[in-house]
Amino acid sequence: MLAETCTAGTTDSMTERDPRWARIVARDPSADGAFWYSVATTGVYCRPSCPSRTAKAAHVRLHDTQADARAAGFRPCLRCRPDDAPRAVRNAAIVAAACRTIDQAEDLPSLDDLAGAAGLSPAYFHRMFKAETGLTPRDYAVARRGARLRRGLADAPTVTAAIFDAGYGSSSRFYDAAENLLGMTPSAYRNGGAGQTLRFAIGQCSLGALLVASSDRGVCAITLGDDPEALVRDLQDRFPKANLTGGDAAYDALVARVVGFVEAPRLGLDLPLDIRGTAFQHRVWTALRAIPPGRTATYAQIARQIGAPGAVRAVAGACAANALAVAIPCHRVVRTDGSLSGYRWGVARKRALIAREASA
């Protein structure tokens, strides 16, 4: 149905009374595709997010379809191009094409080449790519290369072959970053953690059983559950060939500190952490650790905080991949409406942690 305006000069037009008018004034991009508007003084029709100067409501007509606007004698605006796909859709398509180029290239394409293929300036393309993926083009390439390497280490005949198949120009360049990428030497990763020793112990807290495991670099796992044996099996699945040893009295004291932190998060946990993940996951986890006890943040807020407002789902994925319960407080992240979404160790534990921190 077409919403007509009143005659020019009317102070309270039908357009102003229509709730869609506020979205035009706000240039709301989420309204693009839902309706269009035309301006009598210019003879054009626009999408709601058009950056042009807002017309007077008395000169504006609202249209449910582009065909309605054209039938009324209006032509498409050359600035917002209402007949094209919405900008968010166009940007997503451009970034997807760039990701395919990066995935298929043996060597990382330069920023200039990627931007040129998209018909954009390097600076604008860089901002757009980061907003969509949460990573710069270079960080995305490094993450994809790391994923190929982890797969290749399981299948390639040698570690060196896996390194070159993943796209690393030289083994020396890879070994400089291997520890942060894999959390262990490539050979140990290839062999399921063989040669690596992990100490672990089980404790009990008000949320159930708690497993703490440490490498030489620091605490690498804090997991929660109802079944202690299931927590141990999960650790064995992650490091199938690592040497798992039970903790001694000194390690039991460390576990007690973790239990104390779970019960009273405001005390803090001053222990070295062995945090293993991709570059994007590290950025998300760093943002999570900045959320103070008793406060929560939404997935969208975290995405904006790390400079990637379009990467809300990726933020949720990074939260789900967290293996350090409470130390990296992914339980403090909630949906936009404040409700609780999935939690690796159960929504009931997430609710209990948030309530405990709020009351403290």
SERO-4910 file (N, C-alpha, C, O; in steps of 0.05 Angstrom, whole numbers):
BEGIN
 pado doro    nc1    nc2    nc3   cac1   cac2   cac3    cc1    cc2    cc3    oc1    oc2    oc3
  Met    A     17    -24      0      0      0      0     18     25      0     38     26     14
  Leu    A     10     45    -16     25     69    -19     15     90      1     -9     95      3
  Ala    A     34    101     16     27    122     36     31    149     23     54    157     18
  Glu    A     10    165     19     12    191      7     17    212     28     10    208     51
  Thr    A     30    234     20     34    256     38     11    275     35     -5    274     16
  Cys    A      8    293     54    -11    315     52      1    336     35     23    334     26
  Thr    A    -14    357     30     -4    378     12     19    393     26     21    393     50
  Ala    A     36    404      8     60    418     18     51    440     37     31    454     33
  Gly    A     67    443     58     61    464     78     47    454    102     46    468    123
  Thr    A     35    429    100     22    418    124     43    411    145     63    398    138
  Thr    A     39    420    169     60    416    190     60    388    201     80    378    211
  Asp    A     37    374    199     35    347    210     26    328    188      2    321    187
  Ser    A     44    321    170     36    305    147     33    276    154     41    268    176
  Met    A     21    261    136     19    232    139     46    219    141     50    200    156
  Thr    A     65    230    126     92    219    127    104    221    154    116    201    164
  Glu    A    101    244    167    113    248    194    100    229    214    112    222    234
  Arg    A     75    223    210     61    205    229     68    176    224     62    159    241
  Asp    A     79    170    201     86    142    195    112    135    209    132    150    207
  Pro    A    114    112    223    138    105    238    163    102    220    185    103    230
  Arg    A    158     97    194    181     95    176    196    121    172    220    121    165
  Trp    A    183    143    177    196    169    173    220    172    192    241    183    184
  Ala    A    217    162    217    239    164    236    264    148    226    286    156    231
  Arg    A    259    126    212    281    110    201    295    124    178    319    121    174
  Ile    A    279    140    163    292    156    142    309    178    154    332    183    145
  Val    A    299    192    174    314    213    188    340    202    200    360    215    199
  Ala    A    338    177    210    362    165    223    380    152    202    401    142    209
  Arg    A    371    151    176    386    138    155    393    109    163    416    100    162
  Asp    A    372     95    172    375     68    183    381     48    161    363     42    145
  Pro    A    405     36    160    411     17    138    395     -9    141    392    -23    121
  Ser    A    386    -15    165    371    -40    168    343    -38    155    330    -58    152
  Ala    A    335    -14    148    309    -10    134    311    -13    104    291    -15     90
  Asp    A    335    -14     94    339    -16     65    326    -42     55    331    -64     66
  Gly    A    310    -40     34    297    -63     23    269    -67     35    253    -82     23
  Ala    A    263    -55     57    236    -57     69    217    -38     57    193    -43     54
  Phe    A    227    -14     49    210      6     36    229     26     22    253     25     26
  Trp    A    217     44      6    232     65     -7    217     91     -4    193     91      3
  Tyr    A    230    113     -9    216    139     -8    223    156    -32    246    154    -42
  Ser    A    205    173    -40    210    191    -62    208    220    -53    194    226    -33
  Val    A    221    238    -67    221    266    -60    210    282    -84    222    282   -106
  Ala    A    188    296    -79    175    310   -101    192    332   -113    190    337   -137
  Thr    A    208    345    -97    224    368   -107    248    360   -124    258    376   -140
  Thr    A    257    335   -122    280    326   -138    272    305   -159    286    301   -178
  Gly    A    248    293   -155    239    273   -175    252    246   -173    251    230   -191
  Val    A    266    241   -150    280    215   -148    268    199   -124    255    210   -107
  Tyr    A    274    173   -125    267    157   -101    292    144    -90    312    140   -105
  Cys    A    292    139    -64    316    132    -50    311    108    -31    288    101    -26
  Arg    A    333     96    -22    331     76      0    332     92     27    342    114     27
  Pro    A    322     81     49    321     96     74    348    106     84    349    127     97
  Ser    A    370     92     77    396    101     87    410    121     69    433    127     74
  Cys    A    396    132     50    408    150     31    423    173     46    411    186     63
  Pro    A    448    178     39    463    198     54    457    227     46    467    246     58
  Ser    A    439    230     26    432    258     18    418    273     40    408    261     59
  Arg    A    418    299     38    405    316     58    375    308     60    362    304     40
  Thr    A    366    305     85    338    296     89    319    317     79    320    341     85
  Ala    A    300    307     62    280    325     51    259    332     72    256    319     92
  Lys    A    243    353     66    221    359     83    200    337     81    195    327     59
  Ala    A    188    330    103    168    308    103    145    314     84    134    296     72
  Ala    A    138    339     81    115    346     64    121    340     35    102    338     19
  His    A    146    337     27    154    331      0    159    302     -5    166    294    -27
  Val    A    156    286     16    164    258     15    139    239     13    119    244     26
  Arg    A    141    219     -4    122    197     -5    136    171      1    159    167     -7
  Leu    A    122    153     14    133    127     21    122    106      3     98    106     -4
  His    A    139     87     -5    131     67    -24    139     39    -13    161     36     -2
  Asp    A    121     20    -17    127     -7     -8    145    -22    -27    159    -40    -19
  Thr    A    145    -14    -52    162    -27    -72    175     -6    -90    165     17    -92
  Gln    A    196    -14   -104    209      4   -123    190      9   -147    189     30   -159
  Ala    A    174    -12   -154    156     -9   -176    135     13   -170    127     27   -189
  Asp    A    126     15   -145    108     37   -138    120     64   -143    107     82   -154
  Ala    A    146     67   -135    159     92   -139    162     99   -169    158    122   -177
  Arg    A    170     79   -185    173     84   -213    146     90   -227    145    107   -244
  Ala    A    125     76   -218     99     81   -230     89    109   -223     73    120   -238
  Ala    A     99    120   -201     91    147   -194    107    168   -208    103    192   -204
  Gly    A    126    159   -226    141    178   -242    168    186   -231    180    205   -241
  Phe    A    178    172   -211    204    179   -199    226    161   -211    221    138   -219
  Arg    A    250    172   -211    274    157   -221    292    150   -198    291    164   -177
  Pro    A    309    130   -201    327    122   -178    348    144   -172    359    156   -191
  Cys    A    353    147   -147    374    166   -138    401    156   -146    408    133   -143
  Leu    A    418    174   -157    444    166   -166    464    164   -143    486    153   -146
  Arg    A    456    174   -120    475    173    -97    472    147    -81    492    134    -75
  Cys    A    447    139    -74    444    115    -58    437     91    -75    437     68    -65
  Arg    A    432     95   -101    426     73   -120    407     52   -108    415     30   -102
  Pro    A    382     60   -106    362     43    -92    356     17   -107    346     -2    -95
  Asp    A    362     15   -133    357     -9   -147    379    -30   -143    375    -54   -150
  Asp    A    402    -22   -133    424    -41   -127    418    -55   -101    400    -48    -86
  Ala    A    433    -77    -96    431    -91    -71    439    -72    -48    455    -54    -52
  Pro    A    428    -76    -24    436    -59     -1    467    -60      3    480    -80     -3
  Arg    A    477    -39     14    506    -37     17    518    -60     34    539    -70     27
  Ala    A    503    -68     55    513    -90     71    516   -116     55    535   -131     58
  Val    A    497   -120     37    499   -144     20    522   -141      0    536   -160     -5
  Arg    A    525   -117    -11    547   -113    -30    574   -117    -16    592   -129    -27
  Asn    A    577   -105      8    602   -107     22    608   -137     29    631   -146     26
  Ala    A    587   -151     38    591   -179     44    601   -195     20    618   -213     22
  Ala    A    590   -189     -3    598   -203    -28    627   -196    -35    641   -214    -44
  Ile    A    634   -171    -32    662   -163    -38    682   -177    -20    702   -187    -29
  Val    A    675   -178      6    693   -190     25    694   -220     21    716   -232     23
  Ala    A    672   -233     14    672   -261      8    690   -268    -15    704   -288    -15
  Ala    A    689   -251    -36    706   -255    -59    735   -252    -52    752   -268    -61
  Ala    A    741   -232    -35    769   -228    -26    779   -252    -10    802   -261    -12
  Cys    A    761   -263      7    768   -286     23    775   -310      5    793   -325     11
  Arg    A    759   -314    -16    764   -336    -34    791   -332    -48    806   -351    -52
  Thr    A    797   -307    -55    823   -301    -68    846   -308    -49    866   -321    -57
  Ile    A    843   -300    -24    864   -306     -4    867   -336      0    889   -347      2
  Asp    A    844   -350      2    844   -379      7    858   -394    -15    871   -414    -10
  Gln    A    854   -385    -40    865   -399    -63    893   -391    -71    905   -404    -88
  Ala    A    903   -369    -60    929   -359    -68    952   -374    -53    949   -380    -30
  Glu    A    973   -379    -67    996   -391    -55   1011   -371    -37   1020   -378    -15
  Asp    A   1012   -346    -46   1025   -325    -31   1003   -304    -24    984   -301    -40
  Leu    A   1006   -291     -2    986   -271      7    984   -248    -13   1004   -235    -18
  Pro    A    961   -244    -25    958   -221    -44    962   -195    -28    955   -193     -4
  Ser    A    973   -175    -41    977   -149    -28    951   -135    -23    931   -141    -37
  Leu    A    950   -117     -4    926   -101      1    918    -86    -24    894    -84    -30
  Asp    A    937    -75    -38    931    -60    -63    917    -78    -83    898    -69    -97
  Asp    A    927   -102    -86    915   -121   -106    886   -128    -98    869   -129   -115
  Leu    A    882   -134    -72    855   -141    -63    836   -118    -67    813   -122    -76
  Ala    A    845    -94    -59    828    -70    -61    822    -64    -91    800    -57    -98
  Gly    A    843    -67   -107    840    -61   -136    819    -80   -149    803    -71   -165
  Ala    A    820   -105   -141    801   -125   -152    772   -118   -144    753   -124   -158
  Ala    A    769   -105   -121    743    -97   -111    735    -70   -121    712    -61   -117
  Gly    A    753    -56   -134    747    -29   -144    745     -8   -122    731     11   -124
  Leu    A    761    -13   -100    760      5    -77    788     15    -70    807      3    -79
  Ser    A    789     36    -55    815     45    -45    825     26    -24    809     13    -10
  Pro    A    852     23    -21    862      4     -1    852     10     27    845     -8     42
  Ala    A    851     36     35    842     43     62    813     35     66    807     24     87
  Tyr    A    796     41     47    768     35     50    764      4     51    749     -6     67
  Phe    A    777    -10     32    775    -39     32    784    -51     58    772    -70     68
  His    A    806    -41     69    817    -51     94    797    -49    117    792    -67    132
  Arg    A    784    -25    119    764    -20    140    740    -39    136    730    -50    155
  Met    A    731    -41    111    707    -57    105    713    -87    111    696   -100    123
  Phe    A    736    -97    103    743   -125    108    744   -131    138    733   -151    147
  Lys    A    756   -113    153    758   -117    182    731   -116    195    725   -131    214
  Ala    A    713    -98    186    686    -96    197    670   -121    192    654   -129    209
  Glu    A    674   -134    169    659   -158    162    670   -183    175    654   -200    184
  Thr    A    696   -186    177    708   -211    187    719   -209    215    724   -229    228
  Gly    A    724   -185    225    737   -181    250    768   -183    249    781   -180    269
  Leu    A    778   -187    225    807   -189    220    815   -171    197    800   -165    180
  Thr    A    841   -162    198    852   -149    174    856   -171    153    857   -194    160
  Pro    A    859   -163    128    865   -183    107    889   -200    114    889   -224    109
  Arg    A    910   -188    125    934   -203    132    928   -223    154    936   -246    153
  Asp    A    914   -214    175    908   -232    198    890   -255    189    893   -277    198
  Tyr    A    872   -249    170    854   -270    160    871   -291    145    867   -315    148
  Ala    A    890   -281    129    908   -299    114    924   -316    133    928   -340    128
  Val    A    935   -304    154    950   -319    174    933   -340    188    942   -363    192
  Ala    A    908   -333    195    891   -352    208    884   -376    190    884   -399    198
  Arg    A    878   -370    164    872   -391    145    896   -409    140    893   -433    138
  Arg    A    919   -396    139    944   -412    135    948   -430    159    957   -453    156
  Gly    A    943   -419    183    946   -436    207    927   -459    207    934   -482    215
  Ala    A    902   -455    198    882   -477    197    892   -498    177    889   -522    182
  Arg    A    902   -489    154    912   -508    134    936   -524    145    938   -548    141
  Leu    A    952   -510    161    975   -524    173    966   -546    192    977   -568    192
  Arg    A    947   -539    210    938   -558    229    926   -583    216    930   -606    225
  Arg    A    912   -579    194    901   -602    179    924   -617    166    925   -642    166
  Gly    A    943   -602    154    965   -615    140    983   -631    158    994   -651    149
  Leu    A    987   -622    183   1005   -636    201    995   -665    206   1010   -682    213
  Ala    A    969   -668    203    958   -695    207    961   -713    183    960   -738    185
  Asp    A    964   -701    159    964   -717    134    990   -716    118    996   -736    105
  Ala    A   1005   -694    120   1029   -692    103   1050   -712    112   1051   -719    135
  Pro    A   1067   -720     93   1088   -740    100   1108   -730    120   1119   -745    135
  Thr    A   1114   -703    120   1133   -692    138   1123   -665    148   1105   -653    136
  Val    A   1135   -656    170   1127   -629    180   1134   -608    160   1119   -589    156
  Thr    A   1158   -610    147   1166   -590    127   1146   -589    104   1140   -567     95
  Ala    A   1137   -612     95   1118   -612     73   1092   -598     82   1080   -583     66
  Ala    A   1083   -603    106   1059   -589    116   1062   -559    117   1044   -544    111
  Ile    A   1086   -550    125   1092   -522    127   1090   -508    100   1077   -488     97
  Phe    A   1102   -521     80   1102   -509     53   1075   -512     40   1066   -494     25
  Asp    A   1061   -534     44   1034   -537     33   1015   -517     44    996   -509     31
  Ala    A   1020   -508     69   1002   -488     81   1007   -460     71    992   -442     76
  Gly    A   1029   -456     56   1034   -431     43   1056   -414     56   1060   -391     49
  Tyr    A   1071   -426     75   1093   -412     88   1117   -412     68   1125   -433     59
  Gly    A   1128   -388     63   1149   -386     44   1175   -399     53   1191   -408     37
  Ser    A   1179   -401     79   1203   -414     90   1196   -425    117   1179   -415    132
  Ser    A   1210   -447    124   1205   -459    150   1214   -441    173   1202   -442    195
  Ser    A   1234   -425    168   1244   -407    190   1223   -387    197   1219   -380    221
  Arg    A   1208   -376    178   1187   -357    183   1165   -370    199   1153   -358    217
  Phe    A   1159   -395    193   1138   -409    208   1146   -414    237   1131   -410    255
  Tyr    A   1171   -424    241   1179   -432    268   1180   -408    287   1178   -411    311
  Asp    A   1183   -384    275   1183   -360    292   1156   -357    307   1155   -346    329
  Ala    A   1135   -366    294   1108   -362    305   1095   -388    314   1072   -388    322
  Ala    A   1109   -411    312   1097   -437    317   1086   -440    345   1064   -451    348
  Glu    A   1100   -430    365   1091   -435    392   1065   -421    398   1047   -432    410
  Asn    A   1062   -396    388   1037   -382    392   1014   -394    376    991   -394    384
  Leu    A   1021   -404    352   1000   -415    334    990   -442    344    966   -447    343
  Leu    A   1008   -459    353   1001   -487    360   1001   -492    390    988   -511    399
  Gly    A   1016   -476    405   1019   -481    433   1040   -502    440   1043   -509    463
  Met    A   1054   -512    419   1074   -532    422   1090   -533    396   1083   -519    377
  Thr    A   1111   -549    395   1126   -552    371   1109   -566    350   1091   -581    357
  Pro    A   1114   -561    324   1099   -574    303   1100   -604    305   1080   -618    300
  Ser    A   1123   -615    311   1125   -644    314   1108   -655    336   1095   -676    333
  Ala    A   1107   -641    358   1090   -650    380   1060   -648    373   1045   -666    379
  Tyr    A   1053   -627    358   1025   -624    350   1018   -646    330    997   -658    332
  Arg    A   1036   -652    312   1032   -673    292   1028   -700    305   1013   -717    295
  Asn    A   1040   -704    328   1039   -729    342   1019   -728    365   1021   -743    384
  Gly    A   1000   -710    363    979   -709    384    988   -699    410    977   -707    431
  Gly    A   1009   -683    411   1020   -673    436   1041   -690    447   1049   -687    471
  Ala    A   1051   -710    431   1072   -728    441   1096   -712    450   1105   -694    436
  Gly    A   1108   -719    472   1131   -705    483   1125   -682    500   1142   -671    514
  Gln    A   1099   -674    501   1091   -652    518   1080   -663    544   1064   -682    544
  Thr    A   1087   -651    566   1077   -660    592   1057   -639    603   1063   -615    604
  Leu    A   1034   -649    610   1013   -632    622   1007   -642    650   1001   -666    653
  Arg    A   1008   -625    669   1000   -632    696    970   -625    699    961   -604    688
  Phe    A    955   -641    713    927   -634    717    918   -645    744    930   -662    756
  Ala    A    896   -634    753    883   -644    778    854   -636    777    846   -617    764
  Ile    A    838   -651    792    809   -646    794    803   -634    822    813   -643    842
  Gly    A    787   -613    822    777   -602    846    747   -601    847    734   -609    827
  Gln    A    736   -592    868    707   -589    871    700   -560    878    714   -548    895
  Cys    A    680   -549    866    671   -522    873    640   -523    873    628   -544    869
  Ser    A    628   -500    879    599   -499    881    585   -505    854    561   -510    853
  Leu    A    601   -503    832    589   -508    805    594   -537    796    587   -544    774
  Gly    A    606   -554    813    611   -581    806    640   -587    805    656   -575    819
  Ala    A    648   -607    789    676   -615    786    690   -594    769    679   -581    751
  Leu    A    716   -590    775    732   -571    761    759   -583    755    773   -593    773
  Leu    A    767   -583    730    794   -593    722    811   -570    714    803   -552    700
  Val    A    836   -571    724    856   -551    717    880   -566    706    889   -585    717
  Ala    A    890   -557    683    913   -569    670    933   -547    662    925   -525    655
  Ser    A    959   -553    664    979   -534    658   1001   -546    641   1009   -569    644
  Ser    A   1012   -530    623   1036   -536    608   1059   -521    621   1056   -509    641
  Asp    A   1082   -523    608   1105   -508    618   1100   -478    616   1114   -462    629
  Arg    A   1081   -470    599   1077   -441    594   1056   -429    613   1055   -405    616
  Gly    A   1039   -446    625   1019   -436    643    994   -453    642    994   -475    630
  Val    A    973   -444    655    947   -458    656    935   -459    628    931   -438    616
  Cys    A    931   -483    617    920   -485    590    891   -494    589    879   -494    568
  Ala    A    880   -503    612    852   -512    612    841   -509    640    853   -516    660
  Ile    A    817   -497    640    800   -497    664    772   -505    655    759   -490    641
  Thr    A    763   -529    662    738   -539    652    720   -546    675    729   -554    697
  Leu    A    694   -545    670    674   -550    691    655   -572    682    651   -576    658
  Gly    A    644   -587    700    625   -608    693    614   -623    717    621   -617    740
  Asp    A    597   -642    711    586   -659    733    602   -684    737    602   -695    760
  Asp    A    616   -693    717    630   -719    718    660   -714    716    670   -707    694
  Pro    A    676   -718    737    705   -714    735    718   -731    714    737   -721    700
  Glu    A    709   -755    710    722   -773    690    717   -762    662    734   -764    645
  Ala    A    694   -750    657    688   -738    631    707   -714    626    716   -710    603
  Leu    A    713   -699    647    732   -677    643    760   -687    636    774   -675    619
  Val    A    768   -709    648    795   -720    642    795   -731    613    814   -727    598
  Arg    A    773   -744    605    771   -755    578    773   -732    557    785   -735    536
  Asp    A    760   -710    563    760   -687    545    789   -677    542    797   -670    520
  Leu    A    804   -676    564    832   -667    563    848   -687    546    865   -679    531
  Gln    A    843   -713    550    857   -733    534    851   -731    505    868   -735    488
  Asp    A    826   -724    498    818   -721    470    833   -697    457    840   -698    434
  Arg    A    837   -676    472    851   -653    462    881   -658    458    893   -648    439
  Phe    A    892   -674    475    921   -680    474    925   -710    476    934   -721    496
  Pro    A    917   -725    454    916   -754    456    943   -768    462    943   -790    472
  Lys    A    965   -755    455    991   -768    460   1009   -753    479   1032   -759    483
  Ala    A    998   -733    492   1013   -718    512   1016   -735    537   1000   -753    542
  Asn    A   1036   -729    552   1041   -743    578   1026   -728    599   1034   -706    608
  Leu    A   1003   -740    608    987   -727    629    995   -738    656    994   -762    660
  Thr    A   1002   -720    674   1010   -729    700    993   -715    721    986   -692    719
  Gly    A    987   -730    743    972   -719    764    988   -698    780   1012   -699    780
  Gly    A    974   -679    791    987   -658    806    998   -668    833    987   -686    845
  Asp    A   1018   -654    842   1029   -659    869   1016   -639    889    997   -626    882
  Ala    A   1027   -638    913   1016   -620    933   1017   -591    924    998   -576    929
  Ala    A   1039   -584    911   1041   -556    901   1020   -550    880   1009   -528    879
  Tyr    A   1015   -570    863    995   -565    842    967   -564    854    949   -550    845
  Asp    A    962   -581    874    936   -580    888    931   -552    899    908   -543    900
  Ala    A    953   -539    908    950   -511    918    941   -492    896    926   -474    900
  Leu    A    952   -497    872    945   -480    849    915   -485    843    901   -465    837
  Val    A    906   -510    843    878   -516    837    861   -502    858    839   -492    852
  Ala    A    869   -502    883    854   -489    904    851   -459    899    830   -447    904
  Arg    A    872   -447    888    870   -418    880    849   -414    858    834   -395    859
  Val    A    848   -433    839    828   -430    818    800   -434    829    782   -419    822
  Val    A    797   -453    847    771   -457    860    763   -432    875    740   -423    873
  Gly    A    782   -420    889    776   -395    903    767   -373    884    750   -356    891
  Phe    A    780   -372    861    773   -352    841    745   -356    830    730   -337    826
  Val    A    737   -382    826    710   -388    817    690   -379    837    669   -368    830
  Glu    A    696   -383    862    677   -376    883    676   -345    888    655   -335    896
  Ala    A    698   -332    884    700   -303    889    716   -290    867    740   -284    871
  Pro    A    704   -285    843    719   -275    820    733   -248    825    753   -242    811
  Arg    A    723   -232    843    735   -206    848    762   -208    861    777   -189    861
  Leu    A    770   -232    870    796   -236    881    818   -235    860    841   -229    865
  Gly    A    809   -242    835    828   -243    813    843   -269    812    844   -284    832
  Leu    A    855   -275    789    871   -300    785    898   -292    774    900   -289    749
  Asp    A    917   -289    791    944   -281    783    961   -305    776    980   -312    791
  Leu    A    955   -319    754    969   -342    745    976   -339    716    960   -328    701
  Pro    A    999   -349    707   1005   -349    678    986   -367    663    980   -389    672
  Leu    A    977   -358    640    958   -373    624    972   -381    597    986   -365    585
  Asp    A    967   -405    589    976   -415    563    951   -414    544    936   -433    542
  Ile    A    947   -391    531    923   -386    515    929   -393    486    947   -382    474
  Arg    A    914   -413    476    919   -423    449    895   -417    432    873   -425    438
  Gly    A    899   -403    410    877   -397    392    887   -380    368    910   -374    366
  Thr    A    868   -373    351    874   -357    328    877   -328    336    872   -320    358
  Ala    A    886   -312    317    890   -283    322    863   -270    330    862   -254    348
  Phe    A    842   -278    316    815   -266    322    806   -275    349    796   -259    365
  Gln    A    810   -301    356    801   -310    382    816   -296    404    804   -289    425
  His    A    842   -291    400    858   -277    421    846   -249    425    845   -239    447
  Arg    A    838   -235    403    827   -208    406    801   -209    422    796   -192    439
  Val    A    784   -229    416    758   -231    430    764   -237    460    752   -225    477
  Trp    A    782   -256    465    787   -264    493    800   -242    509    794   -239    532
  Thr    A    816   -225    496    827   -202    509    805   -182    517    805   -171    539
  Ala    A    785   -179    499    763   -161    505    746   -173    528    736   -158    545
  Leu    A    743   -199    529    727   -211    550    740   -207    577    727   -202    597
  Arg    A    766   -209    578    781   -206    604    779   -178    614    786   -172    637
  Ala    A    771   -159    597    768   -131    605    741   -125    618    737   -104    629
  Ile    A    722   -144    616    696   -141    628    698   -145    658    706   -167    666
  Pro    A    692   -126    674    696   -130    703    675   -148    715    653   -150    704
  Pro    A    681   -162    737    661   -178    751    636   -162    758    638   -139    766
  Gly    A    613   -174    755    588   -161    760    577   -146    737    555   -135    738
  Arg    A    591   -145    714    582   -132    690    579   -152    668    592   -173    669
  Thr    A    563   -146    648    560   -163    624    562   -146    600    560   -121    601
  Ala    A    567   -159    577    568   -145    551    554   -163    531    553   -187    535
  Thr    A    544   -151    510    531   -167    489    552   -175    468    574   -164    467
  Tyr    A    545   -196    453    563   -204    431    568   -181    412    590   -177    402
  Ala    A    547   -165    406    550   -143    388    569   -122    400    584   -110    385
  Gln    A    567   -117    426    585    -97    438    614   -106    436    632    -90    431
  Ile    A    619   -132    441    646   -142    438    656   -140    410    679   -132    405
  Ala    A    639   -145    390    646   -143    362    654   -114    356    674   -109    342
  Arg    A    638    -95    366    645    -67    361    671    -59    375    687    -44    364
  Gln    A    675    -70    399    699    -63    415    724    -71    401    744    -57    402
  Ile    A    724    -94    387    748   -104    374    749    -93    345    767   -102    330
  Gly    A    731    -75    338    732    -62    312    720    -79    290    727    -76    266
  Ala    A    703    -98    297    691   -116    277    661   -118    281    651   -139    289
  Pro    A    645    -96    277    617    -96    283    601   -117    268    579   -125    277
  Gly    A    611   -126    245    596   -146    230    603   -175    237    592   -194    225
  Ala    A    620   -179    257    630   -206    263    617   -217    289    631   -229    305
  Val    A    591   -212    293    578   -221    318    579   -251    320    584   -262    342
  Arg    A    574   -265    299    574   -295    300    602   -305    305    605   -325    320
  Ala    A    622   -292    294    649   -301    299    657   -297    328    672   -312    339
  Val    A    647   -275    340    652   -270    368    639   -293    385    652   -303    404
  Ala    A    615   -300    378    602   -322    392    618   -348    389    620   -364    408
  Gly    A    629   -353    365    645   -376    361    670   -376    378    679   -397    388
  Ala    A    683   -353    380    707   -351    397    700   -356    426    716   -368    441
  Cys    A    677   -347    435    669   -352    463    665   -382    467    673   -393    488
  Ala    A    653   -395    447    648   -424    450    674   -440    449    676   -462    461
  Ala    A    695   -429    437    721   -443    435    738   -439    459    760   -452    461
  Asn    A    730   -422    478    746   -417    501    749   -442    519    729   -454    526
  Ala    A    774   -449    526    779   -472    543    787   -465    571    795   -482    587
  Leu    A    785   -438    578    794   -429    604    770   -416    618    768   -392    619
  Ala    A    753   -433    629    729   -423    642    736   -403    664    755   -407    679
  Val    A    721   -382    666    723   -361    686    748   -344    683    747   -320    685
  Ala    A    771   -357    678    796   -341    673    792   -323    649    801   -300    649
  Ile    A    780   -334    628    771   -318    605    740   -318    607    728   -338    599
  Pro    A    729   -297    618    701   -297    627    680   -295    604    666   -275    602
  Cys    A    678   -316    588    659   -316    566    630   -317    578    611   -312    563
  His    A    627   -325    603    601   -325    615    589   -297    618    565   -294    623
  Arg    A    606   -277    616    596   -249    619    585   -237    593    578   -214    592
  Val    A    583   -254    572    572   -244    547    544   -255    543    539   -279    546
  Val    A    526   -237    537    497   -244    535    486   -234    508    500   -220    493
  Arg    A    462   -242    502    449   -233    478    441   -204    480    442   -192    502
  Thr    A    433   -192    458    426   -164    458    403   -158    477    402   -136    489
  Asp    A    384   -177    479    361   -172    497    367   -179    526    349   -178    543
  Gly    A    392   -187    532    400   -193    559    396   -222    567    404   -231    588
  Ser    A    384   -238    549    380   -266    555    406   -282    552    425   -272    539
  Leu    A    407   -306    563    431   -322    563    430   -342    540    411   -356    536
  Ser    A    452   -343    524    454   -362    503    471   -385    512    478   -387    536
  Gly    A    478   -403    494    493   -427    501    519   -421    515    532   -400    511
  Tyr    A    528   -439    532    552   -437    547    565   -464    547    552   -485    552
  Arg    A    591   -465    542    605   -491    538    601   -509    562    600   -534    559
  Trp    A    598   -498    586    595   -514    610    567   -513    622    563   -518    645
  Gly    A    547   -505    605    519   -506    613    509   -478    621    522   -463    635
  Val    A    485   -472    611    472   -446    616    467   -442    646    468   -419    656
  Ala    A    461   -463    660    456   -461    689    481   -450    703    478   -434    721
  Arg    A    504   -460    695    529   -449    708    534   -420    700    543   -404    716
  Lys    A    527   -414    675    530   -386    666    513   -368    683    521   -346    692
  Arg    A    488   -376    687    469   -360    702    479   -357    731    477   -335    743
  Ala    A    489   -379    742    499   -378    770    523   -360    773    525   -345    792
  Leu    A    541   -360    754    565   -343    755    558   -314    753    568   -297    768
  Ile    A    539   -307    734    531   -279    731    517   -270    757    522   -247    766
  Ala    A    499   -286    768    485   -279    792    504   -275    815    501   -256    831
  Arg    A    523   -293    818    542   -291    840    559   -266    838    562   -252    858
  Glu    A    568   -259    814    584   -235    811    568   -210    815    578   -190    826
  Ala    A    543   -210    806    525   -187    810    520   -182    840    520   -159    849
  Ser    A    515   -203    855    509   -200    883    534   -191    899    532   -177    919
  Ala    A    557   -199    889    582   -191    903    588   -162    899    608   -152    909
***
